[in-house]
Amino acid sequence: MTFRSTLALGLLFTTLTPLAVLAGAVPPSKKSGITSFAITSAQLSSAQTQKPGKFVDFELQDNVNGIGVSRNTVTIQKPGSYLLMAAPQITATKNGGCLDLWLVLNGKDIPNSAIRSCQSSAGNTDVLMSQTIIKLKPGDRIQVMTNGDGAVLDAVRPSKGPLIPSIIFTVVGLK
């Protein structure tokens, strides 16, 4: 396997050995079976199907450390560079349905953060990824915005296995 990107290799290594890469010399703590690292981070998701044309809601806080979270806003508490990743599950509700999603900082669109899914047939589903690395300061507010017609952020509860969220939003402090 060959990697052409240091970031891809770093993300793979982080996935394989998160203690060594993310926590450094600080050991992780265990609460309710979830490992919490000594870094600023948040993993948010939603069990709701959401229509476009508004900020995305995150009613599920899967893991939050050193970041403020409200219904649809992440508030930064520590300065530094952050990796933001939004992974929506987009399902067309009509033939030709499209949905756009992008990241917003303090009420302004973040350049080059938008993604689009257009489906030829109703019922087709895509999972896409919007990501950016950005320098943030305390009080900065991050939101995820959508727009479109004929598609939704689709949450699914399968008969077996865990919830398939309509979106997973991850924020990781890189400092």
Phi and psi in degrees as a GROMACS rama.xvg file:
@    title "Ramachandran Plot"
@    xaxis  label "Phi"
@    yaxis  label "Psi"
@TYPE xy
-115.977  134.793  THR-2
-111.9  130.918  PHE-3
-99.0645  -1.50511  ARG-4
-129.566  131.259  SER-5
-63.9252  -38.6192  THR-6
-62.0173  -44.9472  LEU-7
-61.0739  -42.0725  ALA-8
-65.9559  -42.0597  LEU-9
-63.395  -41.8661  GLY-10
-66.4982  -39.4327  LEU-11
-63.5727  -45.9991  LEU-12
-62.705  -39.906  PHE-13
-61.9207  -40.5245  THR-14
-65.276  -38.2121  THR-15
-80.3796  -35.3694  LEU-16
-137.865  69.6255  THR-17
-64.531  -31.63  PRO-18
-62.3951  -47.3147  LEU-19
-68.0212  -38.9546  ALA-20
-86.7034  -47.5416  VAL-21
-85.7258  -39.7298  LEU-22
-92.5018  -19.3249  ALA-23
60.3549  -128.418  GLY-24
-83.2981  -6.46629  ALA-25
-91.7558  119.606  VAL-26
-70.5907  149.32  PRO-27
-71.298  153.52  PRO-28
-107.223  153.345  SER-29
-110.652  129.108  LYS-30
-138.285  122.842  LYS-31
53.8691  32.9969  SER-32
80.565  1.19741  GLY-33
-103.466  131.362  ILE-34
-82.5241  129.063  THR-35
-114.995  124.228  SER-36
-95.0811  158.097  PHE-37
-83.6623  49.8723  ALA-38
-132.502  161.209  ILE-39
-76.8389  122.398  THR-40
-161.952  161.788  SER-41
-153.296  139.301  ALA-42
-125.2  116.081  GLN-43
-119.995  153.373  LEU-44
-153.551  179.776  SER-45
-141.79  135.813  SER-46
-96.4769  7.88499  ALA-47
-102.873  141.471  GLN-48
-78.6466  129.219  THR-49
-123.04  134.993  GLN-50
-82.209  151.367  LYS-51
-73.055  167.921  PRO-52
101.584  13.5395  GLY-53
-155.036  172.225  LYS-54
-69.228  145.502  PHE-55
-75.895  135.749  VAL-56
-90.1639  142.385  ASP-57
-124.953  87.105  PHE-58
-85.2721  -11.0967  GLU-59
-106.874  120.769  LEU-60
-105.759  92.1158  GLN-61
-66.869  -36.6037  ASP-62
-166.443  127.527  ASN-63
-136.073  130.747  VAL-64
-142.639  105.504  ASN-65
78.5367  19.6463  GLY-66
-135.311  137.793  ILE-67
-83.2679  140.149  GLY-68
-135.436  129.254  VAL-69
-121.578  -171.2  SER-70
-47.4502  -48.244  ARG-71
-135.087  18.3756  ASN-72
-136.207  134.931  THR-73
-105.083  128.092  VAL-74
-113.415  123.523  THR-75
-75.6086  137.947  ILE-76
-112.712  -22.4706  GLN-77
-124.069  136.642  LYS-78
-71.1024  152.608  PRO-79
152.588  -175.296  GLY-80
-90.4918  141.45  SER-81
-131.047  142.916  TYR-82
-97.2003  121.39  LEU-83
-111.304  129.289  LEU-84
-135.244  120.292  MET-85
-113.637  123.093  ALA-86
-122.332  90.3418  ALA-87
-85.8535  148.192  PRO-88
-100.382  113.078  GLN-89
-109.922  124.458  ILE-90
-120.566  131.872  THR-91
-73.6118  134.16  ALA-92
-99.8641  -7.3891  THR-93
-150.96  160.311  LYS-94
-59.025  132.038  ASN-95
79.6737  12.5613  GLY-96
-66.4366  139.403  GLY-97
-131.174  149.126  CYS-98
-142.022  132.216  LEU-99
-107.303  148.507  ASP-100
-142.622  139.965  LEU-101
-152.303  167.767  TRP-102
-98.5727  146.215  LEU-103
-127.878  133.369  VAL-104
-118.131  118.02  LEU-105
50.5777  41.495  ASN-106
83.9516  0.932616  GLY-107
-118.377  137.688  LYS-108
-59.6342  136.376  ASP-109
-83.0666  121.056  ILE-110
-56.4014  145.125  PRO-111
59.0914  30.863  ASN-112
-110.737  0.100429  SER-113
-83.0086  145.784  ALA-114
-130.705  157.522  ILE-115
-137.58  138.173  ARG-116
-125.404  123.898  SER-117
-124.126  132.464  CYS-118
-118.253  137.051  GLN-119
-73.3997  -28.1518  SER-120
-125.914  139.465  SER-121
-58.2635  141.123  ALA-122
94.068  -16.4871  GLY-123
-70.4227  144.827  ASN-124
-128.015  142.359  THR-125
-128.736  148.958  ASP-126
-119.497  119.668  VAL-127
-115.955  172.602  LEU-128
-133.337  125.626  MET-129
-107.856  131.678  SER-130
-147.755  152.64  GLN-131
-156.511  155.654  THR-132
-112.462  128.566  ILE-133
-145.646  144.985  ILE-134
-83.8417  128.693  LYS-135
-129.419  158.283  LEU-136
-127.051  163.152  LYS-137
-54.9051  136.581  PRO-138
92.9144  -15.3565  GLY-139
-61.3209  138.025  ASP-140
-113.334  126.639  ARG-141
-109.45  134.578  ILE-142
-136.546  162.313  GLN-143
-117.459  124.949  VAL-144
-112.031  149.766  MET-145
-130.486  157.992  THR-146
-155.487  155.123  ASN-147
151.617  -174.222  GLY-148
-148.318  132.535  ASP-149
79.8008  21.1711  GLY-150
-153.676  155.163  ALA-151
-136.213  161.615  VAL-152
-81.0677  118.127  LEU-153
-110.337  117.024  ASP-154
-92.6157  138.692  ALA-155
-130.056  133.332  VAL-156
-108.382  95.3561  ARG-157
-70.6822  159.793  PRO-158
-66.9181  -27.8144  SER-159
-128.566  142.517  LYS-160
93.2724  173.042  GLY-161
-77.0164  171.409  PRO-162
-53.3476  139.65  LEU-163
-100.839  102.072  ILE-164
-64.8866  156.165  PRO-165
-71.371  -23.5941  SER-166
-158.965  148.413  ILE-167
-122.804  126.453  ILE-168
-120.542  123.842  PHE-169
-120.633  133.706  THR-170
-125.854  125.754  VAL-171
-131.774  123.226  VAL-172
-73.0374  130.186  GLY-173
-98.493  -1.91665  LEU-174
